[in-house]
Amino acid sequence: MKPIILIGPPGSGKGTQATLLAASFAIPHISTGDLLRASKLDDATQEIVDHGGLVPDAMIMDMVAARLKQDDCKDGYILDGFPRTVDQAQWFYAHYPSPIVFLLDVSDEVILQRILHRAQIEGRKDDTIETVRERLIEYQRFTAPVVDYYRKEGTFYTIDGRMQLDDITDWIINLIESKVDTRYEASA
Ligand code: AMP
C-alpha cells in the first residue's frame, strides 16, 4: 500500500492516530520524534529537541532512510512527524512512492490544553508551555509550507482534529480504502 503521512501540529493527535492505523493495517508506525528519543544524540542535537527546534534535515533523512530499508516497511508504513520541512518532503518525493497525506487540523488553544495534559502523563521534557510555543512557531514556519506542498502535489485530506478519536480513525481508514471519495475539509 502507499505510504501514509500524518501531518499536524504538536498535540494534534497524530501519534495516537498513527498507532491505531498501524494496528489496523498491520504496518509499522514510524515516528521521527520516537526515533530521536530512542537515539543517543550529541549534545547540540539533544538541545534542539529539548527546546522544540527542528534537527537538521540531513540527520532526519538518514534516520528515515535507514528505517524504511527494514523489511517490515515493504508493504507500507505510516509516517508521523515526517516530513516537517519542504526539503524533507521533496527528498521523500524523489526517493519513495507517492503518499496519501492527512492533515490533522486543530486550533492552538486545543493544542496547548492537550500538550499540558500529556506532560502530566508522559513527562516529556519538551512538553512545557515555552517549548510548545516554540514548537508551534516551528510548525508555522517550516511545516505549514509542507501542507501547501502536499495540497498541490498529492493525495491530500484535511481532517478536523476536534472530532472523536475513533471517528477520525474511521474516516482515515475509509479514505485509505477509498470507501469515501469526497474530501472532508475542516472548514466545511
Ligand atoms: P515529535 O515527537 O514528532 O513531536 O518530535 C519531537 C521533536 O523531535 C521535535 O520537536 C523536533 O525537535 C524533533 N523532530 C521530530 N521529527 C522531526 C523532523 N521530521 N525534522 C526535524 N526535527 C524533528
Boltz pocket constraint, residues with backbone or C-beta under 6 A from the ligand:
constraints:
  - pocket:
      binder: B
      contacts: [[A, 10], [A, 31], [A, 32], [A, 33], [A, 34], [A, 36], [A, 48], [A, 49], [A, 50], [A, 52], [A, 53], [A, 54], [A, 55], [A, 56], [A, 60], [A, 80], [A, 81], [A, 82], [A, 83], [A, 84], [A, 85], [A, 88], [A, 126], [A, 135]]
      max_distance: 6.0
